[in-house]
Amino acid sequence: MPTIDEKRVYTDNSGVERVFLAAELGVVAVSVSDDLIGEFGVAHRCRARDIATAGPLVAVATDEDVLLANRTDADSADGATDGNRGLDVAETGFGPATAVGFDGETLLAGDAGGRVGRVDVADATGSEPQWTDAGSTAGAVRAIDGPLVAAGDGVYRLGAAGLAHAGLDDARDVDAEPLVATGTGLYKLGNGWMDVIDGPVDAVDAAGGRGLAVSDGVLYERTGDDGDTWDEASLPVDGDVVAVTHGTDAAYAVTAGGTLAVRLPGEEWRHRELGVRDVAAAAV
């Protein structure tokens, strides 16, 4: 099993990034070269609730179980082309899940009842993965990134003693930077939690100083060097944005209508209609 760097974006030898979308019809993989959106297809059929990547590993939260795949071992799948290989997934035994994430060499998962479990990724691919209890939240688990967990009753931090409530309320998404999207705004950690966007924020993702957030379907991007300035982004397509993520250089946004938009630094947004509805999350 390769060593994981949760902040390293994985690309294949051709320099093509694969953007993974968690959707009602399954995990959809989209090949992107620079800002050119190429082949796409269903990499695995399921009802995907969340998706996370770490190096070559891809974890998926579904209504049945948490699935784990190593994209370097991907085989061809029904409807997938050679340029968009399917995922050879393995069940991990967690059970129905609403969120997944990686914290170093640990895979984390949470469910609608607030249960959070963890397992070493080396063990997660074994014949009988052994999940251990990491604690519980009072509200449904909605997102996980690094040691942070977003739940209906706020944000939690996972430490050696387990989960501990870290403040806020109605946390909807989280980035390990840390940034927390809540029903009242986007918060960063400074002298306590400081709001940087007012109003309900449903999704957030940050990477290397870059940042994207979604408030009421409107895309915001972090600008300037202070980390506190977020401006509305002008996308070339209509429709609410539902998911965001970052690649090595590119930023990605997905609309409710099934359009994937990509932008390289200093360039304009480019897009392609995928026709994929009910996207819950995206990862590269």
QUINOR-V110788 format. One record per run of one state. SS is the DSSP state (H for helix, E for strand, - for the rest). FROM is the first residue (numbers start at 1). TO is the last residue. If there is no record, write none. Layout:
ss->[SS;SS]
from->[FROM;FROM]
to->[TO;TO]
This chain:
ss->[-;E;-;E;-;E;-;E;-;E;-;E;H;-;E;-;E;-;E;-;E;H;-;E;-;E;-;E;-;E;-;E;-;E;-;E;-;E;-;E;-;E;-;E;-;E;-;E;-;E;-;E;-;E;-;E;-;E;-]
from->[1;17;24;26;34;36;45;48;55;57;63;66;71;74;90;92;99;104;106;111;115;121;125;132;137;141;146;148;152;154;160;162;166;171;176;179;183;185;190;193;199;203;208;210;216;218;224;229;233;241;247;251;256;259;264;270;274;279;284]
to->[16;23;25;33;35;44;47;54;56;62;65;70;73;89;91;98;103;105;110;114;120;124;131;136;140;145;147;151;153;159;161;165;170;175;178;182;184;189;192;198;202;207;209;215;217;223;228;232;240;246;250;255;258;263;269;273;278;283;284]
